[in-house]
Every structure is written in C-alpha cells, then in structure tokens.
C-alpha cells in the first residue's frame, strides 16, 4: 500500500513538473514579445497564479497523505458487530 502511494505521488510530481516547465517556456516566449510595462504586469499575474497553484497542490498532497494515514489505521482494526446484533442486547418495544 505505501509503496503504491509513493509511486503514485512520484508520478504526479514528475508529470506536474514536466507540465510546469512546458508552460513556463510558453510564458517566456509570450513575455519576450510584449513591451516592458505589459510584460511586467503579465509576469505579476503569472506569479500570483503560480503561488495559488502551489498552495492548492500542497493541500491536495496533505489531503492524500491524511486519507492514506486514516485508511492505514482503520484497515487494521477488527470489525465489531453493531450493538443490536450482539446476543442478549436486543431491545423490545
């Protein structure tokens, strides 16, 4: 389970990194064609967006790790029957 989780996380990281590098290169080409004031304004928008994306990715990773932690700790717990199915614990109405 944990090895699979590590492989999935590594694949996501590598894929995101490759996509980010391609997108960055495309933005560099666009910024090179713009006049300086417009390029600066565009660059500031890109910085804000990339910061927001990094935060969302960190939250996603934290959520994934939390779900794996909860699954790991609840999967090993033996199942107990519901109180109404235990003999001698039936309610009479």
CNS distance restraints for C-alpha pairs under 8 A (distance, minus, plus):
assign (resid   1 and name CA) (resid   5 and name CA) 6.27 0.50 0.50
assign (resid   2 and name CA) (resid   6 and name CA) 6.18 0.50 0.50
assign (resid   3 and name CA) (resid   7 and name CA) 6.24 0.50 0.50
assign (resid   4 and name CA) (resid   8 and name CA) 6.17 0.50 0.50
assign (resid   5 and name CA) (resid   9 and name CA) 6.14 0.50 0.50
assign (resid   6 and name CA) (resid  10 and name CA) 6.10 0.50 0.50
assign (resid   7 and name CA) (resid  11 and name CA) 6.15 0.50 0.50
assign (resid   8 and name CA) (resid  12 and name CA) 6.20 0.50 0.50
assign (resid   9 and name CA) (resid  13 and name CA) 6.15 0.50 0.50
assign (resid  10 and name CA) (resid  14 and name CA) 6.12 0.50 0.50
assign (resid  11 and name CA) (resid  15 and name CA) 6.01 0.50 0.50
assign (resid  12 and name CA) (resid  16 and name CA) 5.97 0.50 0.50
assign (resid  13 and name CA) (resid  17 and name CA) 5.99 0.50 0.50
assign (resid  14 and name CA) (resid  18 and name CA) 6.21 0.50 0.50
assign (resid  15 and name CA) (resid  19 and name CA) 6.21 0.50 0.50
assign (resid  16 and name CA) (resid  20 and name CA) 6.00 0.50 0.50
assign (resid  17 and name CA) (resid  21 and name CA) 6.20 0.50 0.50
assign (resid  18 and name CA) (resid  22 and name CA) 6.34 0.50 0.50
assign (resid  19 and name CA) (resid  23 and name CA) 6.15 0.50 0.50
assign (resid  20 and name CA) (resid  24 and name CA) 5.94 0.50 0.50
assign (resid  21 and name CA) (resid  25 and name CA) 6.19 0.50 0.50
assign (resid  22 and name CA) (resid  26 and name CA) 6.36 0.50 0.50
assign (resid  23 and name CA) (resid  27 and name CA) 6.26 0.50 0.50
assign (resid  24 and name CA) (resid  28 and name CA) 6.17 0.50 0.50
assign (resid  25 and name CA) (resid  29 and name CA) 6.43 0.50 0.50
assign (resid  26 and name CA) (resid  30 and name CA) 6.45 0.50 0.50
assign (resid  27 and name CA) (resid  31 and name CA) 5.98 0.50 0.50
assign (resid  28 and name CA) (resid  32 and name CA) 6.05 0.50 0.50
assign (resid  29 and name CA) (resid  33 and name CA) 6.63 0.50 0.50
assign (resid  30 and name CA) (resid  34 and name CA) 6.63 0.50 0.50
assign (resid  31 and name CA) (resid  39 and name CA) 5.29 0.50 0.50
assign (resid  31 and name CA) (resid  42 and name CA) 7.59 0.50 0.50
assign (resid  31 and name CA) (resid  43 and name CA) 7.58 0.50 0.50
assign (resid  32 and name CA) (resid  39 and name CA) 7.72 0.50 0.50
assign (resid  34 and name CA) (resid  38 and name CA) 6.16 0.50 0.50
assign (resid  34 and name CA) (resid  39 and name CA) 5.36 0.50 0.50
assign (resid  35 and name CA) (resid  39 and name CA) 5.92 0.50 0.50
assign (resid  36 and name CA) (resid  40 and name CA) 6.07 0.50 0.50
assign (resid  37 and name CA) (resid  41 and name CA) 6.37 0.50 0.50
assign (resid  38 and name CA) (resid  42 and name CA) 6.07 0.50 0.50
assign (resid  39 and name CA) (resid  43 and name CA) 5.95 0.50 0.50
assign (resid  40 and name CA) (resid  44 and name CA) 6.27 0.50 0.50
assign (resid  41 and name CA) (resid  45 and name CA) 6.48 0.50 0.50
assign (resid  42 and name CA) (resid  46 and name CA) 6.29 0.50 0.50
assign (resid  43 and name CA) (resid  47 and name CA) 6.21 0.50 0.50
assign (resid  44 and name CA) (resid  48 and name CA) 6.37 0.50 0.50
assign (resid  45 and name CA) (resid  49 and name CA) 6.22 0.50 0.50
assign (resid  46 and name CA) (resid  50 and name CA) 6.03 0.50 0.50
assign (resid  47 and name CA) (resid  51 and name CA) 6.13 0.50 0.50
assign (resid  48 and name CA) (resid  52 and name CA) 6.30 0.50 0.50
assign (resid  49 and name CA) (resid  53 and name CA) 6.19 0.50 0.50
assign (resid  50 and name CA) (resid  54 and name CA) 6.18 0.50 0.50
assign (resid  51 and name CA) (resid  55 and name CA) 6.33 0.50 0.50
assign (resid  52 and name CA) (resid  56 and name CA) 6.24 0.50 0.50
assign (resid  53 and name CA) (resid  57 and name CA) 6.12 0.50 0.50
assign (resid  54 and name CA) (resid  58 and name CA) 6.17 0.50 0.50
assign (resid  55 and name CA) (resid  59 and name CA) 6.25 0.50 0.50
assign (resid  56 and name CA) (resid  60 and name CA) 6.12 0.50 0.50
assign (resid  57 and name CA) (resid  61 and name CA) 6.14 0.50 0.50
assign (resid  58 and name CA) (resid  62 and name CA) 6.11 0.50 0.50
assign (resid  59 and name CA) (resid  63 and name CA) 6.08 0.50 0.50
assign (resid  60 and name CA) (resid  64 and name CA) 6.15 0.50 0.50
assign (resid  61 and name CA) (resid  65 and name CA) 6.17 0.50 0.50
assign (resid  62 and name CA) (resid  66 and name CA) 6.07 0.50 0.50
assign (resid  63 and name CA) (resid  67 and name CA) 6.14 0.50 0.50
assign (resid  64 and name CA) (resid  68 and name CA) 6.24 0.50 0.50
assign (resid  65 and name CA) (resid  69 and name CA) 6.10 0.50 0.50
assign (resid  66 and name CA) (resid  70 and name CA) 6.16 0.50 0.50
assign (resid  67 and name CA) (resid  71 and name CA) 6.01 0.50 0.50
assign (resid  68 and name CA) (resid  72 and name CA) 6.00 0.50 0.50
assign (resid  69 and name CA) (resid  73 and name CA) 6.28 0.50 0.50
assign (resid  70 and name CA) (resid  74 and name CA) 6.04 0.50 0.50
assign (resid  71 and name CA) (resid  75 and name CA) 5.70 0.50 0.50
assign (resid  72 and name CA) (resid  76 and name CA) 6.84 0.50 0.50
assign (resid  73 and name CA) (resid  77 and name CA) 7.12 0.50 0.50
assign (resid  81 and name CA) (resid  85 and name CA) 6.35 0.50 0.50
assign (resid  81 and name CA) (resid  86 and name CA) 6.87 0.50 0.50
assign (resid  82 and name CA) (resid  86 and name CA) 7.05 0.50 0.50
assign (resid  83 and name CA) (resid  89 and name CA) 6.85 0.50 0.50
assign (resid  84 and name CA) (resid  89 and name CA) 5.95 0.50 0.50
assign (resid  84 and name CA) (resid  90 and name CA) 5.62 0.50 0.50
assign (resid  84 and name CA) (resid  91 and name CA) 7.58 0.50 0.50
assign (resid  85 and name CA) (resid  89 and name CA) 7.24 0.50 0.50
assign (resid  85 and name CA) (resid  90 and name CA) 7.30 0.50 0.50
assign (resid  86 and name CA) (resid  90 and name CA) 7.54 0.50 0.50
